[in-house]
Amino acid sequence: MKETEKIAVPVSEKYMLTIKEASEYFSIGVKTMRRLAEENEGSFALYLGNHYLIVRAKFEDYIETLISKEEETDHEENGN
């Protein structure tokens, strides 16, 4: 294998994703994904060089947290 050849790793198996990859993987707009990364740097986003990288597993946890909070709010509003 030549040094210039890259190994193709499926996005679902990557530890870190670019904004574009994360946007496509999670079906979120690029602008929204960038805004989330900027607001959550150090949580699930890292600013390396001149671009953000998203830690996929941590972003998945972040989404689960948002879903849980939404379900709790809905549960409380319904009086249950």
VMD Tcl script that builds the backbone (N, CA, C; Angstrom):
set m [mol new atoms 240]
animate dup $m
set s [atomselect $m all]
$s set {name element resname resid chain x y z} {
  {N N MET 1 A 0.851 -1.183 0.000}
  {CA C MET 1 A 0.000 0.000 0.000}
  {C C MET 1 A 0.893 1.241 0.000}
  {N N LYS 2 A 0.543 2.203 -0.838}
  {CA C LYS 2 A 1.290 3.448 -0.909}
  {C C LYS 2 A 0.989 4.311 0.301}
  {N N GLU 3 A 1.935 5.163 0.635}
  {CA C GLU 3 A 1.730 6.049 1.785}
  {C C GLU 3 A 0.585 7.024 1.565}
  {N N THR 4 A 0.298 7.360 0.304}
  {CA C THR 4 A -0.753 8.330 0.017}
  {C C THR 4 A -2.148 7.720 0.050}
  {N N GLU 5 A -2.246 6.399 0.037}
  {CA C GLU 5 A -3.553 5.741 0.076}
  {C C GLU 5 A -4.126 5.812 1.488}
  {N N LYS 6 A -5.416 6.100 1.551}
  {CA C LYS 6 A -6.086 6.163 2.842}
  {C C LYS 6 A -6.983 4.948 2.997}
  {N N ILE 7 A -7.121 4.503 4.221}
  {CA C ILE 7 A -8.029 3.402 4.525}
  {C C ILE 7 A -9.410 4.001 4.762}
  {N N ALA 8 A -10.395 3.512 4.054}
  {CA C ALA 8 A -11.759 4.013 4.209}
  {C C ALA 8 A -12.393 3.378 5.441}
  {N N VAL 9 A -12.737 4.225 6.398}
  {CA C VAL 9 A -13.388 3.756 7.616}
  {C C VAL 9 A -14.835 4.251 7.578}
  {N N PRO 10 A -15.810 3.357 7.737}
  {CA C PRO 10 A -17.210 3.797 7.742}
  {C C PRO 10 A -17.456 4.813 8.859}
  {N N VAL 11 A -18.284 5.788 8.581}
  {CA C VAL 11 A -18.566 6.840 9.550}
  {C C VAL 11 A -19.091 6.256 10.860}
  {N N SER 12 A -19.885 5.198 10.777}
  {CA C SER 12 A -20.453 4.591 11.980}
  {C C SER 12 A -19.396 3.961 12.880}
  {N N GLU 13 A -18.191 3.749 12.364}
  {CA C GLU 13 A -17.119 3.146 13.152}
  {C C GLU 13 A -16.059 4.152 13.585}
  {N N LYS 14 A -16.185 5.389 13.136}
  {CA C LYS 14 A -15.209 6.411 13.497}
  {C C LYS 14 A -15.453 6.911 14.910}
  {N N TYR 15 A -14.378 7.232 15.593}
  {CA C TYR 15 A -14.470 7.806 16.936}
  {C C TYR 15 A -14.803 9.290 16.860}
  {N N MET 16 A -14.165 9.983 15.914}
  {CA C MET 16 A -14.384 11.416 15.751}
  {C C MET 16 A -14.854 11.695 14.331}
  {N N LEU 17 A -15.781 12.647 14.223}
  {CA C LEU 17 A -16.354 13.000 12.930}
  {C C LEU 17 A -16.119 14.476 12.640}
  {N N THR 18 A -15.982 14.802 11.369}
  {CA C THR 18 A -15.949 16.210 10.987}
  {C C THR 18 A -17.365 16.760 11.087}
  {N N ILE 19 A -17.500 18.067 11.002}
  {CA C ILE 19 A -18.831 18.688 11.037}
  {C C ILE 19 A -19.701 18.115 9.922}
  {N N LYS 20 A -19.139 18.001 8.724}
  {CA C LYS 20 A -19.907 17.491 7.586}
  {C C LYS 20 A -20.328 16.044 7.813}
  {N N GLU 21 A -19.412 15.196 8.283}
  {CA C GLU 21 A -19.749 13.797 8.543}
  {C C GLU 21 A -20.816 13.683 9.622}
  {N N ALA 22 A -20.664 14.444 10.709}
  {CA C ALA 22 A -21.647 14.410 11.798}
  {C C ALA 22 A -23.000 14.904 11.315}
  {N N SER 23 A -22.981 15.943 10.505}
  {CA C SER 23 A -24.214 16.489 9.954}
  {C C SER 23 A -24.968 15.439 9.147}
  {N N GLU 24 A -24.265 14.736 8.299}
  {CA C GLU 24 A -24.892 13.698 7.478}
  {C C GLU 24 A -25.315 12.499 8.325}
  {N N TYR 25 A -24.469 12.082 9.249}
  {CA C TYR 25 A -24.742 10.902 10.073}
  {C C TYR 25 A -25.968 11.099 10.961}
  {N N PHE 26 A -26.072 12.291 11.569}
  {CA C PHE 26 A -27.168 12.561 12.499}
  {C C PHE 26 A -28.336 13.298 11.862}
  {N N SER 27 A -28.277 13.549 10.567}
  {CA C SER 27 A -29.331 14.267 9.834}
  {C C SER 27 A -29.623 15.627 10.457}
  {N N ILE 28 A -28.555 16.376 10.690}
  {CA C ILE 28 A -28.634 17.724 11.234}
  {C C ILE 28 A -27.946 18.635 10.227}
  {N N GLY 29 A -28.473 19.822 10.018}
  {CA C GLY 29 A -27.852 20.751 9.086}
  {C C GLY 29 A -26.429 21.101 9.502}
  {N N VAL 30 A -25.605 21.430 8.514}
  {CA C VAL 30 A -24.209 21.755 8.773}
  {C C VAL 30 A -24.098 22.974 9.693}
  {N N LYS 31 A -24.904 24.004 9.440}
  {CA C LYS 31 A -24.847 25.216 10.271}
  {C C LYS 31 A -25.249 24.915 11.711}
  {N N THR 32 A -26.272 24.111 11.886}
  {CA C THR 32 A -26.720 23.741 13.225}
  {C C THR 32 A -25.662 22.903 13.929}
  {N N MET 33 A -25.055 21.977 13.188}
  {CA C MET 33 A -24.014 21.130 13.776}
  {C C MET 33 A -22.818 21.968 14.207}
  {N N ARG 34 A -22.428 22.948 13.391}
  {CA C ARG 34 A -21.309 23.827 13.737}
  {C C ARG 34 A -21.648 24.654 14.978}
  {N N ARG 35 A -22.884 25.164 15.048}
  {CA C ARG 35 A -23.303 25.951 16.212}
  {C C ARG 35 A -23.273 25.095 17.474}
  {N N LEU 36 A -23.764 23.868 17.384}
  {CA C LEU 36 A -23.729 22.959 18.535}
  {C C LEU 36 A -22.285 22.685 18.963}
  {N N ALA 37 A -21.404 22.510 17.997}
  {CA C ALA 37 A -19.996 22.264 18.306}
  {C C ALA 37 A -19.380 23.474 19.004}
  {N N GLU 38 A -19.666 24.665 18.498}
  {CA C GLU 38 A -19.122 25.883 19.103}
  {C C GLU 38 A -19.618 26.063 20.534}
  {N N GLU 39 A -20.892 25.765 20.763}
  {CA C GLU 39 A -21.487 25.940 22.087}
  {C C GLU 39 A -21.072 24.849 23.070}
  {N N ASN 40 A -20.603 23.722 22.575}
  {CA C ASN 40 A -20.281 22.577 23.434}
  {C C ASN 40 A -18.838 22.124 23.294}
  {N N GLU 41 A -17.962 23.073 22.989}
  {CA C GLU 41 A -16.539 22.738 22.877}
  {C C GLU 41 A -16.051 22.218 24.224}
  {N N GLY 42 A -15.385 21.093 24.209}
  {CA C GLY 42 A -14.907 20.477 25.435}
  {C C GLY 42 A -15.861 19.419 25.968}
  {N N SER 43 A -17.106 19.473 25.539}
  {CA C SER 43 A -18.080 18.471 25.950}
  {C C SER 43 A -18.048 17.307 24.955}
  {N N PHE 44 A -18.532 17.547 23.755}
  {CA C PHE 44 A -18.454 16.528 22.714}
  {C C PHE 44 A -17.720 17.023 21.475}
  {N N ALA 45 A -17.333 18.295 21.474}
  {CA C ALA 45 A -16.643 18.870 20.323}
  {C C ALA 45 A -15.245 19.332 20.705}
  {N N LEU 46 A -14.314 19.125 19.799}
  {CA C LEU 46 A -12.938 19.573 19.986}
  {C C LEU 46 A -12.566 20.478 18.827}
  {N N TYR 47 A -11.885 21.563 19.127}
  {CA C TYR 47 A -11.397 22.456 18.083}
  {C C TYR 47 A -9.921 22.161 17.880}
  {N N LEU 48 A -9.609 21.506 16.785}
  {CA C LEU 48 A -8.235 21.112 16.500}
  {C C LEU 48 A -7.793 21.768 15.198}
  {N N GLY 49 A -6.670 22.445 15.268}
  {CA C GLY 49 A -6.196 23.145 14.082}
  {C C GLY 49 A -7.140 24.284 13.753}
  {N N ASN 50 A -7.835 24.153 12.651}
  {CA C ASN 50 A -8.794 25.188 12.276}
  {C C ASN 50 A -10.186 24.614 12.013}
  {N N HIS 51 A -10.466 23.460 12.604}
  {CA C HIS 51 A -11.799 22.893 12.434}
  {C C HIS 51 A -12.229 22.099 13.672}
  {N N TYR 52 A -13.531 21.880 13.755}
  {CA C TYR 52 A -14.105 21.123 14.862}
  {C C TYR 52 A -14.179 19.647 14.512}
  {N N LEU 53 A -14.000 18.818 15.523}
  {CA C LEU 53 A -14.246 17.389 15.413}
  {C C LEU 53 A -15.260 17.011 16.490}
  {N N ILE 54 A -16.168 16.142 16.142}
  {CA C ILE 54 A -17.234 15.709 17.041}
  {C C ILE 54 A -16.914 14.299 17.518}
  {N N VAL 55 A -16.902 14.099 18.832}
  {CA C VAL 55 A -16.722 12.760 19.390}
  {C C VAL 55 A -18.104 12.084 19.312}
  {N N ARG 56 A -18.207 11.122 18.404}
  {CA C ARG 56 A -19.503 10.526 18.067}
  {C C ARG 56 A -20.241 9.981 19.281}
  {N N ALA 57 A -19.582 9.191 20.110}
  {CA C ALA 57 A -20.249 8.580 21.266}
  {C C ALA 57 A -20.727 9.643 22.257}
  {N N LYS 58 A -19.934 10.674 22.475}
  {CA C LYS 58 A -20.334 11.736 23.405}
  {C C LYS 58 A -21.491 12.545 22.841}
  {N N PHE 59 A -21.516 12.748 21.526}
  {CA C PHE 59 A -22.639 13.460 20.931}
  {C C PHE 59 A -23.913 12.624 21.023}
  {N N GLU 60 A -23.775 11.318 20.851}
  {CA C GLU 60 A -24.933 10.438 21.017}
  {C C GLU 60 A -25.473 10.530 22.441}
  {N N ASP 61 A -24.586 10.572 23.437}
  {CA C ASP 61 A -25.001 10.728 24.833}
  {C C ASP 61 A -25.699 12.068 25.039}
  {N N TYR 62 A -25.169 13.121 24.414}
  {CA C TYR 62 A -25.766 14.460 24.502}
  {C C TYR 62 A -27.205 14.440 23.967}
  {N N ILE 63 A -27.405 13.789 22.834}
  {CA C ILE 63 A -28.742 13.696 22.250}
  {C C ILE 63 A -29.672 12.914 23.173}
  {N N GLU 64 A -29.187 11.809 23.740}
  {CA C GLU 64 A -29.998 11.017 24.676}
  {C C GLU 64 A -30.413 11.843 25.885}
  {N N THR 65 A -29.502 12.687 26.378}
  {CA C THR 65 A -29.811 13.567 27.504}
  {C C THR 65 A -30.926 14.537 27.133}
  {N N LEU 66 A -30.845 15.104 25.937}
  {CA C LEU 66 A -31.890 16.024 25.482}
  {C C LEU 66 A -33.236 15.316 25.374}
  {N N ILE 67 A -33.223 14.103 24.860}
  {CA C ILE 67 A -34.464 13.336 24.721}
  {C C ILE 67 A -35.050 13.025 26.090}
  {N N SER 68 A -34.202 12.635 27.043}
  {CA C SER 68 A -34.671 12.326 28.393}
  {C C SER 68 A -35.293 13.545 29.058}
  {N N LYS 69 A -34.638 14.696 28.907}
  {CA C LYS 69 A -35.180 15.930 29.485}
  {C C LYS 69 A -36.525 16.272 28.868}
  {N N GLU 70 A -36.659 16.087 27.568}
  {CA C GLU 70 A -37.914 16.372 26.875}
  {C C GLU 70 A -39.020 15.436 27.366}
  {N N GLU 71 A -38.684 14.164 27.543}
  {CA C GLU 71 A -39.682 13.208 28.031}
  {C C GLU 71 A -40.115 13.543 29.453}
  {N N GLU 72 A -39.168 13.960 30.309}
  {CA C GLU 72 A -39.516 14.349 31.675}
  {C C GLU 72 A -40.425 15.564 31.686}
  {N N THR 73 A -40.136 16.532 30.823}
  {CA C THR 73 A -40.953 17.738 30.737}
  {C C THR 73 A -42.361 17.379 30.277}
  {N N ASP 74 A -42.474 16.530 29.256}
  {CA C ASP 74 A -43.783 16.097 28.779}
  {C C ASP 74 A -44.546 15.351 29.858}
  {N N HIS 75 A -43.827 14.511 30.597}
  {CA C HIS 75 A -44.446 13.723 31.665}
  {C C HIS 75 A -44.998 14.647 32.755}
  {N N GLU 76 A -44.244 15.653 33.144}
  {CA C GLU 76 A -44.664 16.606 34.187}
  {C C GLU 76 A -45.829 17.463 33.708}
  {N N GLU 77 A -45.828 17.861 32.439}
  {CA C GLU 77 A -46.910 18.681 31.903}
  {C C GLU 77 A -48.215 17.920 31.852}
  {N N ASN 78 A -48.160 16.618 31.672}
  {CA C ASN 78 A -49.366 15.795 31.611}
  {C C ASN 78 A -49.879 15.400 32.989}
  {N N GLY 79 A -49.153 15.805 34.033}
  {CA C GLY 79 A -49.597 15.545 35.391}
  {C C GLY 79 A -49.413 14.123 35.867}
  {N N ASN 80 A -48.576 13.394 35.250}
  {CA C ASN 80 A -48.350 11.994 35.658}
  {C C ASN 80 A -47.144 11.870 36.528}
}
mol reanalyze $m
mol bondsrecalc $m
mol representation Tube
mol addrep $m
